[in-house]
Amino acid sequence: MVEQKMLALGKKSSVIREIFEYGKRRKAEIGAENVFDFSLGNPSIPAPQAVTDALLEMVQNTDPVALHGYTSAPGDLGVRKAIAEHINKNFGVAAAPERIYMTCGAAASLTVTLNALVNDGEEVVVLAPFFPEYRVFAEKAGAKVVVVPCRESDFQIDFDKLSAAITEKTKAIIVNSPNNPTGVVLSAETVKALADLLNEKQKAFSTDIFLIADEPYRELSYDMQVPYLPCYYDNTVVCYSYSKSLSLPGERIGYIFVAPNVSDGNDVFAAVCGAGRALGFVCAPSLLQYVVGKCVDVPSDIEAYRRNRDLLYTALCEDGFTVIKPDGAFYLFMKSPEPDANAFCERAKKHELLLVPSDDFGFPGYVRISYCVSEDTIRRSLPAFKSLAAEYLK
């Protein structure tokens, strides 16, 4: 008999993946140009030229044995030094390469970090709406997941609800800014209030509460600065990915950074190394480590995403939909015009619009629209959205 929880996960994929796979089948039936797939956060902007240049240079001019060989288990030290220097230069944090652990993207970063920090039965707080896999990662680490809804008016943290949810069993809070699925960036005022609350709770319970900063969208911010959490709260562990910033989602490369003032930080980093060992996440792909080591300071090109956001947001509002205008990332969070967002998404499919209902994000009644597609796709989809809206205006 196989492990039943893993069997259940294997038999039912995430709602995002289910819709993405439906889209692939539908495109094969009627042609890709006739399906408007807004399901997956798959960057449409190509990787910067610097990434291609770095790849070519290394493949052509580096000893292949060295290039494709194992690095140290936490990652190549030179790459970790480059990342630490980038953090120090941009955020004024005394990052040390000995506190950076290279991973296979943000999913591995979160999985390793949660397994390093959480003891069975301890609690991990997630702020809704949240990326659905947080629940999978945290529960596999032995945690009880506690969901705290954000304020619906602006999707900043509801501190009354968060304060009531934190107990002596709380081990960590996962923060995702810019947020998937809303695109909202937590303001500096919100982050400072969060740090104050957590410091107060740590003192009250005589325990450590860790802030896990999930940061795959950090560089995708349009109009405001994204606060860097280690600057506000000592017990912060950063989980980063280059999937979005360098448009490398399929390459699975990122890192964990244990901030300099984390309580018993060397032990926390040792636990990260131990969790990576136990889970088999040692020695992240070496070629991609070297690429990001050369490209840590390459800026993200987000203007295409900004144009997509403005085009789609304006059109949907004109159609009569209620939409949260995102500060960053590449998602629109739109209120379903009927209470059941799943039913709304099924109706949208009749117009070949593939949207993701928000129930699994812990905040029912909305849909996520991933606009990291071509501008042409968005323009061609607008009549379908207008027709869909008209069905409800009747």
FENRAUR-V344738 format. One line per field, one symbol per residue. phi: phi as a letter, one per 20 degrees, with the letter a starting at -180 (. if undefined). A space follows every 50 residues. Layout:
phi=???
This chain:
phi=.fffffffffecfffffffffgfffffffcngfdddedededgeffgggf fffffffffecdgffffdefeggfpffffffffffffffecmdffdgfdd cfcenfffgfffffffeeegnfdceceefcfgfgfffffffneeedecff fffblefeffffgfeecfefdbceccbgeddemfdfffffffffffffff fgffdlbededeeecfdgfececbfegegffdbfedceddbegefdlcfe elcabdceffdfflgfffffffffffffenedlggfgfgfffgedfdffe edffffffgfffgffffffofeceffealbcdddfffcgeffffffffff dmedddfegfenbfnccedeeecfffgfffeffffffffffeff
